[in-house]
Amino acid sequence: MDAGLYVVMATLDAIPGQRGALTVAARRNAAQSMSHEEGCVGFDVLHDCDNPDRVHLFTVFTSEEAFAAHRDTSHFHEWLTTSAHLLDPTRAKIHRRAVSPPL
């Protein structure tokens, strides 16, 4: 892909009352990603203003390949394991991918 930055946005719904624990796990993944992955240049964990159980992840990678590498890290797999029991299984996760055009 000949493009600029690769962005992944995810909207996650926690089991009611579990947004705090989901946020802690997401922030741990974000911190590890930012400190150990050269290709991860941004990772924000955001609370939804209207839904008390919703968390948004906004991640920025240097390329689609950097995102693929992120998905192979031990901290990403730890995130998957930890978050699995915190996410509401009746709510779909919404993932959006986008690229910024090269300058």
ZIJO-V867593 format. One record per residue. N is the residue number from 1. RES is the residue in one letter. PHI is phi in whole degrees, -180 to 180 (999 if undefined). D_LAST is the distance of its C-alpha to the last C-alpha in Angstrom with 1 decimal. Layout:
N;RES;PHI;D_LAST
N;RES;PHI;D_LAST
This chain:
1;M;999;14.5
2;D;-96;11.3
3;A;-151;8.9
4;G;-82;7.4
5;L;-72;10.4
6;Y;-107;13.7
7;V;-116;15.8
8;V;-124;19.6
9;M;-119;21.8
10;A;-131;25.5
11;T;-113;28.4
12;L;-123;31.6
13;D;-106;35.2
14;A;-79;37.6
15;I;-59;41.3
16;P;-48;42.8
17;G;88;43.3
18;Q;-108;41.0
19;R;-61;37.7
20;G;-61;38.4
21;A;-66;38.9
22;L;-64;35.9
23;T;-64;33.8
24;V;-60;35.3
25;A;-65;34.5
26;A;-66;30.9
27;R;-67;30.4
28;R;-64;32.0
29;N;-63;29.6
30;A;-62;26.6
31;A;-63;28.1
32;Q;-65;28.7
33;S;-63;25.2
34;M;-68;23.6
35;S;-89;26.0
36;H;-117;26.4
37;E;-119;23.2
38;E;-60;20.5
39;G;-82;18.1
40;C;-97;19.0
41;V;-111;17.0
42;G;-167;18.5
43;F;-154;21.8
44;D;-108;23.5
45;V;-114;27.0
46;L;-125;27.9
47;H;-91;31.2
48;D;-71;31.5
49;C;-76;33.1
50;D;-107;35.4
51;N;-120;36.4
52;P;-69;38.0
53;D;-109;37.6
54;R;-103;33.9
55;V;-126;31.0
56;H;-112;27.3
57;L;-112;25.1
58;F;-126;21.3
59;T;-120;19.7
60;V;-129;16.3
61;F;-123;15.8
62;T;-71;13.4
63;S;-166;14.3
64;E;-64;17.1
65;E;-65;19.2
66;A;-65;19.1
67;F;-66;20.4
68;A;-61;23.0
69;A;-64;24.1
70;H;-58;24.4
71;R;-70;26.8
72;D;-98;28.9
73;T;-80;29.6
74;S;-66;33.0
75;H;-70;31.8
76;F;-67;30.1
77;H;-67;33.5
78;E;-63;35.4
79;W;-58;33.3
80;L;-59;34.2
81;T;-67;37.9
82;T;-67;38.1
83;S;-75;36.4
84;A;-55;38.3
85;H;-90;41.4
86;L;-103;39.6
87;L;-88;37.8
88;D;-71;39.7
89;P;-69;40.3
90;T;-87;40.9
91;R;-109;37.4
92;A;-74;34.5
93;K;-84;31.4
94;I;-108;28.4
95;H;-112;25.2
96;R;-127;21.9
97;R;-118;18.9
98;A;-150;15.4
99;V;-128;11.9
100;S;-92;8.7
101;P;-66;6.4
102;P;-64;3.8
103;L;-79;0.0
